[in-house]
Amino acid sequence: MADDDDDDICSNPFFVALQSTNRALLSEAAAKGALLCVPKAGSCQVEAMIQQDYRSYAILQSPFFVGMYDSLDGRQVASLI
């Protein structure tokens, strides 16, 4: 593993904030089998995020379209890979 904290999810500011302030969202995402997209450290201002912002990072595979996902905040997300 690189020395850079970006590779360590346990020190990622987004993930740390999610664990400490949004346990209900983590439980909901786990219960629904959602994927959690964790942004690279420093790429978003965690201090300015509200609950709804975090919901956009939990996604479920679309039952209708290949490569499409639905976030827990109701947005559709396309896979670029």
WOUR-V911394 format. One record per residue. D_FIRST is the distance of its C-alpha to the first C-alpha in Angstrom with 1 decimal. Layout:
d_first=D_FIRST
d_first=D_FIRST
//
This chain:
d_first=0.0
d_first=3.8
d_first=6.6
d_first=8.3
d_first=9.6
d_first=10.1
d_first=7.0
d_first=8.4
d_first=11.7
d_first=13.3
d_first=13.6
d_first=14.6
d_first=18.3
d_first=19.6
d_first=18.3
d_first=19.3
d_first=22.7
d_first=23.1
d_first=22.6
d_first=25.0
d_first=27.7
d_first=27.7
d_first=27.6
d_first=30.5
d_first=28.7
d_first=25.7
d_first=28.4
d_first=30.3
d_first=27.3
d_first=26.4
d_first=30.1
d_first=30.5
d_first=27.4
d_first=26.0
d_first=22.7
d_first=21.0
d_first=19.8
d_first=17.5
d_first=17.9
d_first=15.3
d_first=15.6
d_first=18.7
d_first=20.2
d_first=22.8
d_first=25.0
d_first=24.3
d_first=27.3
d_first=29.7
d_first=28.7
d_first=31.2
d_first=31.2
d_first=32.2
d_first=29.3
d_first=26.8
d_first=28.8
d_first=28.1
d_first=24.4
d_first=25.3
d_first=26.6
d_first=28.7
d_first=29.4
d_first=32.9
d_first=35.5
d_first=37.4
d_first=35.2
d_first=32.4
d_first=29.4
d_first=30.7
d_first=29.6
d_first=31.4
d_first=29.8
d_first=31.1
d_first=33.0
d_first=35.0
d_first=33.5
d_first=32.9
d_first=29.6
d_first=29.2
d_first=26.1
d_first=25.5
d_first=23.5
//
